[in-house]
Amino acid sequence: MVVIRMRLRFSGRVQGVNFRQFVRNRSVPLQIGGFVRNLPDGTVEAELEGDRRAIEELERALREEHRYAKIDRVDREELPLQGSTPPVQIR
């Protein structure tokens, strides 16, 4: 298991479609901590901390399983660990 902290910024149809709650709900079984929030420019930012594969699985689920979201772009940045514990908090 490789624990990382990753900032993901999602662009597309990601606000007003229950995107943040989906992130939170999916984070629980994957044991991912951190936070997710809407930004004023219409994007959603998530700082996620957990196993690298779990974060990749969450991103896959967002792309493939969310009924109403349409992700056009994801910007990624690896960050120093902060010790965040599950679940992901909605801000």
C-alpha positions in Angstrom: 0.0 0.0 0.0 1.4 3.4 -1.0 -0.3 6.3 0.8 -0.4 9.6 -1.0 -2.2 12.9 -0.9 -3.4 14.2 -4.3 -5.1 17.4 -5.2 -7.6 16.9 -8.1 -9.3 19.7 -9.8 -12.3 18.6 -11.9 -13.6 20.7 -14.8 -16.8 20.0 -16.8 -20.3 19.5 -15.5 -19.3 18.9 -11.9 -21.4 21.4 -9.9 -25.1 21.0 -9.2 -25.0 17.2 -9.9 -24.3 15.9 -6.4 -20.6 15.4 -7.2 -19.2 16.2 -3.8 -21.6 13.8 -2.0 -20.7 11.1 -4.5 -17.0 11.7 -3.7 -17.8 11.4 0.1 -19.9 8.3 -0.3 -17.4 6.5 -2.4 -14.5 7.5 -0.1 -15.8 5.5 2.8 -15.3 1.9 1.6 -12.0 3.0 -0.1 -10.7 4.5 3.2 -9.9 7.8 1.7 -9.7 11.0 3.7 -9.4 14.7 2.8 -11.9 17.2 1.5 -13.9 18.2 -1.6 -15.3 21.6 -2.4 -16.9 23.7 -5.1 -14.8 26.6 -6.5 -16.2 29.9 -7.8 -15.1 29.1 -11.4 -17.4 26.1 -11.6 -14.7 23.5 -11.0 -14.5 21.1 -8.0 -11.3 20.6 -6.0 -10.6 17.5 -4.0 -7.6 16.9 -1.7 -7.6 13.1 -1.2 -5.4 11.1 1.0 -5.2 7.3 1.0 -3.8 4.4 -0.9 -2.8 5.4 -4.5 -5.0 2.6 -6.0 -8.0 3.6 -3.9 -7.7 7.2 -5.2 -7.4 5.9 -8.8 -10.5 3.8 -8.2 -12.4 6.8 -6.9 -11.5 8.8 -9.9 -12.5 6.0 -12.2 -15.9 5.8 -10.5 -16.4 9.5 -10.9 -15.8 9.3 -14.6 -17.7 6.1 -15.3 -20.5 5.7 -12.7 -21.7 9.2 -11.9 -25.0 9.6 -13.8 -25.0 13.4 -14.3 -21.4 14.6 -14.0 -19.3 15.0 -17.1 -15.6 15.4 -16.4 -13.8 17.2 -19.2 -10.5 17.6 -17.5 -8.7 16.6 -14.3 -5.6 18.5 -13.1 -3.5 16.5 -10.6 -0.9 17.6 -8.1 0.7 15.4 -5.5 1.0 17.0 -2.0 2.7 16.2 1.3 0.7 13.9 3.6 -1.4 15.5 6.3 -2.8 12.5 8.1 -6.4 13.0 6.9 -8.7 10.2 8.0 -11.8 9.0 6.2 -14.3 9.9 5.1 -13.8 12.9 2.8 -15.3 16.0 4.2 -17.6 18.3 2.1 -16.7 21.9 2.4 
